[in-house]
Amino acid sequence: MKKKSFLEKAAAVPHFVWMILFIVAPLLFVIYFAFTDSNGAFTFDNILNLSSYGDIFLMSVLFAFIATVVCLLIGYPLAFFMSRLKPSAQKVFVLLLMLPMWISLLIRTYSLLAMLDNGGLLNSLLNAIGLPTVKIVGTRGAVILGMVYDFLPYMVLPIYTTLSKLDVRYFEAAEDLGCSSVMTVFKVALPLSKSGIISGITMVFVPSISTFYISQKLGGGRFDLIGDTIERQFLMNNNKNVGAAISLVMMILILISVAVMNRFGDDDGGELIV
Amino acid sequence: MEQTKIIDLKNISKSYGGETVLNDINLYIRDKEFVTLLGPSGCGKTTTLRIIGGFETPDTGEVCFDGVKINDVPPYKRHVNTVFQRYALFPHLNVFENVAFGLRVAKVKEAEIVKRVKETLELVNLKGFERRSVTTLSGGQQQRVAIARALVNNPKVLLLDEPLAALDLKLRKDMQNELKALHERTGITFIYVTHDQEEALSMSDTIVVMANGRIQQIGTPTDIYNEPKNAFVADFIGESNILDGVMLDDFRAKFAGHEFKCLDSGFEKNEPVDIVVRPEDVDIVDADKGMLKGTVTSITFKGVHWEIIVDIQGFKWMIQTTDYCAPDSEIGLFIEPDAIHVMKKSEYSDMFGDYSSYSEEFDELSVAEPAEEEKTE
């Protein structure tokens, strides 16, 4: 084996330093705080007391699950439609999809709030044509809508990438063997784009389950999700030990769900972007 | 013997973005025939096949199947099945499921599916491969799965798009024989697309030679070889010396400065024509006894014969002979009347048939087909 040259080693140094400072060290801090009390003494109390947050965990999982399913139902047909377009049109659609991702998540959520609020764009329009105000902000639907709005591109892009790489001849072969266009989607496109679907699900589910901003703004502060709880523990209650414990448990939950998803995609070697 | 026309293409034209791919194609295919569409890259043969399969719609003209116009019938409702170039086997299904695909879509009963898939896999010599993943198969095996996947549906017509192009020479020869045997056993009409003239000659009942979106000639392999219609066909099928000539009268042709007896008639007096002489039909004699006289410029050993390039008044002839001739030696050429074939002048005159720039490497290059022919939108 050829030994790595000095230059090759040196090139990796900045990244190593970065990883240690901003990924490994914070992780260690989280673990440390999770197992200590406010005086720094070792304890399991933080973890054991988490059962009182069970409802919050459950609701977060439920919200994230619904948002992921909605994203998949909207995103898959869109990705399929895009992948069948002429290459020039595909580029336009990808750009349109990416454009909102270049804007900060906070600003996107704020603008959605501005549109949906009681005095917002939507309700002004409704009032103008003589319809009553619809209360959207502060409902469960608004939180899920926000998640879908913010994370939909993360569902569409990996699925689109997988689909657009598929040989057109697979579809032609299916049609040749008697499949109508709808059957072709179910018998060929879906199974062959499994790895894209799994990446998409992971990339929507994980940020949805840990979000705090969306639920605070669009939920009108009425729904506490895990993310909100963690934020409150750290910033308002100044109880970083409980916050760290919740973070740790959530991280483990996410790792488990990612591992389960990976297992599904294993047989076709689907490479995941997590 | 009048057989039914199973497929009838009438005045088919097709163009992509202003470029004409098919120009007024008229072609009918009889039931149970083995028809080969033969031509170089970009001649329109794959497009023709895709029009029959339903993957392309012609701009003008009619596609008829069993006498019924099917221009607007989608592929999944046509009684044809396709063996795709590079197979397009479904990677997420094993061999059995790939072959069973069409039957499952048609909602055939499970017991019957098992029976028919088994029979078809036996037919293509893949017994015992049912549970194998298609991605682990060799090229030849994948090829057989692709054929089985199409045949199991009992199509009336099987379309084969360059099915042997990805295989190596030895395997290609074996598969040629197998395909021919399959055709005889199944009694299904085969429409076969290839750029390989040898494949076409050895397998087909009928060859359709295409170039530039037009049909150049339709005929049996022997017709196409012995009586090519124009310089393109003569050059594309086998080796040919193609010379400018004049038809002096019936059965009298003049070329290379000599008057020859021939078997062709029906031309006008003194009509300029193209003359084809196949390299294997020329006899070599002593220089003073020959009808033509020339100098050997090169000689190559080919195993079965020698290939000689002879310079006769500046025109390079190719001659295949079992006798060795030393380079730079003077030899005489003797040509029997039945070795001469006279063709009308065409747009392809003067484009082919002189071996002055001939080299094998060049020949290989010009025949080799790019992987992606006739891009479709």
HADDOCK unambig.tbl for C-alpha pairs under 7 A between the chains (distance, minus, plus):
assign (segid A and resid 169 and name CA) (segid B and resid 88 and name CA) 5.77 0.50 0.50
assign (segid A and resid 170 and name CA) (segid B and resid 88 and name CA) 5.46 0.50 0.50
assign (segid A and resid 170 and name CA) (segid B and resid 90 and name CA) 6.68 0.50 0.50
assign (segid A and resid 173 and name CA) (segid B and resid 88 and name CA) 6.72 0.50 0.50
assign (segid A and resid 175 and name CA) (segid B and resid 75 and name CA) 5.89 0.50 0.50
assign (segid A and resid 175 and name CA) (segid B and resid 76 and name CA) 4.91 0.50 0.50
assign (segid A and resid 176 and name CA) (segid B and resid 75 and name CA) 5.41 0.50 0.50
assign (segid A and resid 176 and name CA) (segid B and resid 76 and name CA) 5.22 0.50 0.50
assign (segid A and resid 176 and name CA) (segid B and resid 81 and name CA) 5.82 0.50 0.50
assign (segid A and resid 176 and name CA) (segid B and resid 82 and name CA) 6.60 0.50 0.50
assign (segid A and resid 177 and name CA) (segid B and resid 76 and name CA) 6.24 0.50 0.50
assign (segid A and resid 177 and name CA) (segid B and resid 81 and name CA) 6.69 0.50 0.50
assign (segid A and resid 177 and name CA) (segid B and resid 102 and name CA) 4.68 0.50 0.50
assign (segid A and resid 178 and name CA) (segid B and resid 76 and name CA) 4.01 0.50 0.50
assign (segid A and resid 178 and name CA) (segid B and resid 77 and name CA) 6.53 0.50 0.50
assign (segid A and resid 178 and name CA) (segid B and resid 102 and name CA) 6.11 0.50 0.50
assign (segid A and resid 178 and name CA) (segid B and resid 105 and name CA) 6.30 0.50 0.50
assign (segid A and resid 179 and name CA) (segid B and resid 76 and name CA) 5.72 0.50 0.50
assign (segid A and resid 179 and name CA) (segid B and resid 105 and name CA) 6.50 0.50 0.50
assign (segid A and resid 180 and name CA) (segid B and resid 76 and name CA) 6.30 0.50 0.50
assign (segid A and resid 191 and name CA) (segid B and resid 92 and name CA) 6.95 0.50 0.50
assign (segid A and resid 192 and name CA) (segid B and resid 92 and name CA) 6.68 0.50 0.50
